[in-house]
Amino acid sequence: MFYQHNINLGTKLGIWRIEETEGFFLESVPLKKDVSHPYKRLQHLAGRHLLPTLFTDFPLSEILIADTRKPFLEDERYHFSISHCGNFAAALVSDTHRVGVDIELVTPRLYTITHKFLHEEEQAFLHEWEPMSKLHLELTTILWSAKESIYKWYGNGQLSFREDMRLSGPVSFGADNWIRLPFEFRKNGRMDMTVMARVFDPLVLAWVVT
Ligand SMILES: CC(C)(COP(=O)(O)OP(=O)(O)OC[C@H]1O[C@@H](n2cnc3c(N)ncnc32)[C@H](O)[C@@H]1OP(=O)(O)O)[C@@H](O)C(=O)NCCC(=O)NCCS
């Protein structure tokens, strides 16, 4: 386990650094999905492996996949969300709240699509930092990751990253290294939510729990 955070009594987040081979994960994870690329299969298995690592009674064999590709449990005993990138996998599991999690590697390639996922007001927020600086790139990645976490929290697809999820107030940088981002979710009405984010060089993590 690279990192674990128990958000509240019934909600836990974990990040796994993948150093094992497929065989290690297959001892505990039933591979139900056809993932042909070996590295993606390893990431997929590591994400699943985290679920019972966080909650030992997590029923891995009962996971279903929705048409939107969101994995879920029919009886909703647990809400959960999974992300992977590079040799890391993350999972967020809750027996009470709806959740979304995302991890991303920080790379300037993201700048090529900034206009697609950030509204002009969000781009203006980033102008406070020196363009292309390390902090500017990390914050851009955090905004992307925050929106991916909201996308997963929602789970039904069909969202505009620019319009349906919008940074709605000042971002606060805590002494505990957590960054709080107030968001307004605008699909089918309006809902305020807070995305929490953190930088773990070379990763950023973002999660939402409602
Ligand atoms: C589904 C999506 C969020 C996955 O994100 P990603 O960065 O490619 O991959 P991640 O590793 O972070 O997440 C993959 C996991 O997300 C989960 N997932 C897939 N579809 C999902 C959905 N609709 N809702 C919730 N979770 C989903 C799965 O658990 C998957 O892992 P698994 O197949 O091993 O179980 C992404 O591919 C996507 O579709 N994004 C929105 C596309 C879009 O509108 N882009 C426009 C932006 S401008």
The ligand as a Tripos MOL2 file, in Angstrom:
@<TRIPOS>MOLECULE
LIG
   48    50     1     0     0
SMALL
NO_CHARGES

@<TRIPOS>ATOM
      1 C1        -14.3070    6.3370  -17.6500 C.3       1 LIG1
      2 C2        -13.1440    7.2680  -17.4590 C.3       1 LIG1
      3 C3        -13.5250    8.3380  -16.4470 C.3       1 LIG1
      4 C4        -11.9290    6.4780  -16.9580 C.3       1 LIG1
      5 O1        -10.8750    7.3280  -16.6780 O.3       1 LIG1
      6 P1         -9.3840    6.9840  -17.0970 P.3       1 LIG1
      7 O2         -8.5090    8.0870  -16.5950 O.co2     1 LIG1
      8 O3         -9.3310    6.6280  -18.5360 O.co2     1 LIG1
      9 O4         -9.0460    5.6650  -16.3380 O.3       1 LIG1
     10 P2         -8.9650    5.3960  -14.7980 P.3       1 LIG1
     11 O5         -7.9190    4.3730  -14.6330 O.co2     1 LIG1
     12 O6         -8.8610    6.6220  -13.9730 O.co2     1 LIG1
     13 O7        -10.3930    4.7510  -14.4790 O.3       1 LIG1
     14 C5        -10.7410    3.5170  -14.9830 C.3       1 LIG1
     15 C6        -11.7900    2.9290  -14.0650 C.3       1 LIG1
     16 O8        -12.9180    3.8010  -14.0260 O.3       1 LIG1
     17 C7        -14.0610    3.0180  -13.7440 C.3       1 LIG1
     18 N1        -15.0900    3.4310  -14.6870 N.ar      1 LIG1
     19 C8        -15.1860    3.1890  -16.0050 C.ar      1 LIG1
     20 N2        -16.2770    3.8040  -16.5080 N.ar      1 LIG1
     21 C9        -16.8760    4.4330  -15.4920 C.ar      1 LIG1
     22 C10       -18.0600    5.2320  -15.3770 C.ar      1 LIG1
     23 N3        -18.8410    5.5030  -16.4160 N.pl3     1 LIG1
     24 N4        -18.3890    5.7200  -14.1630 N.ar      1 LIG1
     25 C11       -17.6350    5.4520  -13.0840 C.ar      1 LIG1
     26 N5        -16.4950    4.7060  -13.1250 N.ar      1 LIG1
     27 C12       -16.1300    4.2100  -14.3160 C.ar      1 LIG1
     28 C13       -13.6680    1.5370  -13.8600 C.3       1 LIG1
     29 O9        -13.5350    1.0350  -12.5390 O.3       1 LIG1
     30 C14       -12.3170    1.6090  -14.5240 C.3       1 LIG1
     31 O10       -11.4050    0.6380  -14.0950 O.3       1 LIG1
     32 P3        -11.6290   -0.9350  -14.3220 P.3       1 LIG1
     33 O11       -12.1830   -1.0870  -15.6980 O.co2     1 LIG1
     34 O12       -10.2930   -1.5410  -14.1460 O.co2     1 LIG1
     35 O13       -12.5910   -1.3320  -13.2500 O.co2     1 LIG1
     36 C15       -12.7250    7.9430  -18.7910 C.3       1 LIG1
     37 O14       -12.2590    6.9930  -19.6730 O.3       1 LIG1
     38 C16       -13.8150    8.7240  -19.4380 C.2       1 LIG1
     39 O15       -14.6250    8.1900  -20.1400 O.2       1 LIG1
     40 N6        -13.8210   10.0440  -19.2080 N.am      1 LIG1
     41 C17       -14.8220   10.9080  -19.7220 C.3       1 LIG1
     42 C18       -14.6420   11.1210  -21.1820 C.3       1 LIG1
     43 C19       -14.9470   12.5110  -21.5890 C.2       1 LIG1
     44 O16       -16.0700   12.9290  -21.5900 O.2       1 LIG1
     45 N7        -13.9120   13.2150  -21.9130 N.am      1 LIG1
     46 C20       -14.0600   14.5380  -22.3770 C.3       1 LIG1
     47 C21       -13.1680   15.4190  -21.5890 C.3       1 LIG1
     48 S1        -12.8770   16.9060  -22.4190 S.3       1 LIG1
@<TRIPOS>BOND
     1     1     2 1
     2     2     3 1
     3     2     4 1
     4     2    36 1
     5     4     5 1
     6     5     6 1
     7     6     7 2
     8     6     8 1
     9     6     9 1
    10     9    10 1
    11    10    11 2
    12    10    12 1
    13    10    13 1
    14    13    14 1
    15    14    15 1
    16    15    16 1
    17    15    30 1
    18    16    17 1
    19    17    18 1
    20    17    28 1
    21    18    19 ar
    22    18    27 ar
    23    19    20 ar
    24    20    21 ar
    25    21    22 ar
    26    21    27 ar
    27    22    23 1
    28    22    24 ar
    29    24    25 ar
    30    25    26 ar
    31    26    27 ar
    32    28    29 1
    33    28    30 1
    34    30    31 1
    35    31    32 1
    36    32    33 2
    37    32    34 1
    38    32    35 1
    39    36    37 1
    40    36    38 1
    41    38    39 2
    42    38    40 1
    43    40    41 1
    44    41    42 1
    45    42    43 1
    46    43    44 2
    47    43    45 1
    48    45    46 1
    49    46    47 1
    50    47    48 1
@<TRIPOS>SUBSTRUCTURE
     1 LIG1         1 GROUP 0 **** ****
